[in-house]
């Protein structure tokens, strides 16, 4: 599935998908960590970026988090594991999206709800993109971006469920 038709045009999500797709098209395979040159990434999307690494086979460690990403989450995720930050009921479903991205070598776009103590629940959209560590042939990094959806707190699913999941085509 071509995800470009499903992401909002002009959004950071669209720009991140375009950047990653250009790297895929350049070499015909998944991009490597070294291809994620900060100087080549459009500056307007840097605040929305994240980079997670699969460690110990089944945990996701946040390595990079842009400023708007941090503000949307309501906490600083760098150096923390995803399973330490999400509500226990939400973690298996969210982690499955990251692992599907890596194991199936495909982009994953989803919409859900950020549940932060002391704040309104906020609907968001997020893109997850598989990236190879520099010498590995199995993707271990998830590059992506997250955006809050405007005026979404009144319509947000208070249980924090995933609302929409779309998967792109696998990349060799």
C-alpha positions as CSV (number, residue, x, y, z in Angstrom):
1,X,0.0,0.0,0.0
2,X,1.3,3.5,-0.9
3,X,0.9,5.4,2.3
4,X,1.4,8.8,0.7
5,X,-2.3,8.9,-0.2
6,X,-3.2,8.4,3.5
7,X,-1.0,10.9,5.3
8,X,-1.9,14.6,5.4
9,X,-0.2,16.6,2.7
10,X,2.2,19.2,3.9
11,X,2.5,17.5,7.3
12,X,5.7,16.5,9.1
13,X,4.5,12.9,8.7
14,X,4.4,13.4,4.9
15,X,7.9,15.0,4.9
16,X,9.4,12.2,6.9
17,X,7.9,9.6,4.7
18,X,9.1,11.4,1.6
19,X,12.7,11.7,3.1
20,X,12.8,8.0,4.0
21,X,11.3,6.9,0.6
22,X,14.0,8.9,-1.2
23,X,16.6,6.9,0.7
24,X,14.9,3.6,-0.1
25,X,14.6,4.6,-3.8
26,X,18.3,5.6,-3.9
27,X,19.6,2.2,-3.1
28,X,16.6,0.0,-3.5
29,X,16.7,-1.3,0.0
30,X,16.2,-0.1,3.6
31,X,18.2,2.9,4.6
32,X,21.0,2.5,7.1
33,X,21.5,4.6,10.2
34,X,24.3,6.5,8.6
35,X,21.9,7.6,5.9
36,X,19.9,9.6,8.4
37,X,22.1,12.7,8.1
38,X,20.7,15.5,10.2
39,X,21.9,18.0,7.7
40,X,19.9,16.4,4.9
41,X,16.7,16.2,7.0
42,X,14.4,19.1,6.4
43,X,14.8,21.4,9.4
44,X,11.0,21.9,9.8
45,X,10.5,18.2,10.7
46,X,13.4,17.8,13.2
47,X,11.2,18.7,16.2
48,X,8.7,15.9,15.3
49,X,11.3,13.1,14.9
50,X,12.0,10.0,17.0
51,X,14.4,7.1,16.7
52,X,13.9,3.9,18.7
53,X,16.2,0.9,18.8
54,X,15.2,-2.7,19.4
55,X,17.4,-4.0,22.2
56,X,17.6,-7.4,23.9
57,X,15.2,-8.7,21.2
58,X,12.0,-7.3,22.6
59,X,12.5,-3.9,24.1
60,X,12.4,-0.5,22.4
61,X,14.8,2.2,23.6
62,X,14.3,5.8,22.6
63,X,17.6,7.2,21.2
64,X,16.3,10.5,19.7
65,X,13.3,12.7,20.4
66,X,12.6,16.1,18.8
67,X,11.2,19.0,20.9
68,X,7.6,18.8,19.6
69,X,7.7,15.1,20.0
70,X,8.7,15.5,23.7
71,X,6.1,18.2,24.2
72,X,3.4,16.0,22.8
73,X,4.3,13.1,25.0
74,X,4.6,15.3,28.1
75,X,7.9,13.7,29.2
76,X,11.5,13.3,27.9
77,X,11.7,9.7,26.4
78,X,15.4,9.7,25.4
79,X,17.2,6.9,27.2
80,X,14.0,5.3,28.3
81,X,12.3,2.1,27.2
82,X,8.8,2.3,25.7
83,X,7.5,-0.3,28.1
84,X,8.5,2.0,31.0
85,X,6.4,4.9,29.7
86,X,3.2,3.5,28.3
87,X,0.3,2.3,30.3
88,X,0.5,-1.4,30.7
89,X,-2.8,-2.0,28.8
90,X,-1.5,0.1,25.8
91,X,2.0,-1.3,25.6
92,X,1.5,-4.6,23.8
93,X,-0.5,-3.0,21.0
94,X,1.9,-0.1,20.5
95,X,5.0,-2.3,20.7
96,X,3.4,-4.7,18.1
97,X,3.3,-1.8,15.6
98,X,7.0,-1.1,16.1
99,X,7.9,-4.8,15.9
100,X,5.7,-5.2,12.7
101,X,7.6,-2.2,11.2
102,X,10.9,-3.9,11.9
103,X,10.1,-7.6,11.3
104,X,8.0,-7.0,8.2
105,X,10.4,-4.3,6.9
106,X,7.6,-1.9,6.1
107,X,6.4,1.5,7.1
108,X,3.5,1.7,9.5
109,X,1.2,4.7,9.8
110,X,-1.2,4.9,12.7
111,X,-3.5,7.1,14.7
112,X,-4.1,6.8,18.4
113,X,-4.4,8.8,21.6
114,X,-1.6,10.2,23.8
115,X,-2.7,9.8,27.5
116,X,-0.6,12.1,29.7
117,X,-1.4,12.6,33.4
118,X,-2.9,16.1,34.1
119,X,-3.7,16.9,30.5
120,X,-6.5,16.3,28.0
121,X,-6.2,13.1,25.9
122,X,-4.9,14.1,22.5
123,X,-5.4,12.3,19.2
124,X,-2.2,11.9,17.2
125,X,-0.9,10.4,14.0
126,X,2.5,8.7,13.7
127,X,4.7,7.1,11.1
128,X,7.2,4.3,11.9
129,X,9.9,3.5,9.3
130,X,12.4,0.7,9.5
131,X,16.1,1.5,9.3
132,X,19.1,-0.9,9.4
133,X,21.9,-0.4,11.9
134,X,25.0,0.4,9.8
135,X,26.2,-3.1,9.2
136,X,23.2,-5.2,10.1
137,X,20.9,-6.7,7.5
138,X,18.0,-7.0,10.0
139,X,16.3,-3.7,10.9
140,X,16.8,-2.7,14.5
141,X,15.9,1.0,14.3
142,X,12.5,2.7,14.0
143,X,12.8,6.2,12.5
144,X,9.6,8.3,12.6
145,X,7.6,11.3,13.5
146,X,4.5,12.0,15.5
147,X,2.1,14.9,15.3
148,X,-0.9,15.9,17.5
149,X,-4.1,16.3,15.5
150,X,-5.5,19.8,15.9
151,X,-8.6,20.3,18.1
152,X,-8.6,16.6,18.9
153,X,-8.9,16.4,22.7
154,X,-12.7,16.6,22.8
155,X,-13.0,13.7,20.3
156,X,-10.1,11.6,21.7
157,X,-10.7,8.0,22.6
158,X,-10.2,8.1,26.4
159,X,-9.0,4.5,26.6
160,X,-5.9,5.3,24.6
161,X,-6.8,2.8,21.9
162,X,-5.2,2.7,18.4
163,X,-7.8,4.1,16.0
164,X,-6.2,3.4,12.6
165,X,-3.3,1.3,11.3
166,X,-2.1,1.3,7.7
167,X,1.0,-0.7,6.6
168,X,3.0,0.2,3.5
169,X,4.7,-2.2,1.1
170,X,7.7,-4.2,2.5
171,X,11.1,-3.1,1.4
172,X,13.7,-5.8,0.5
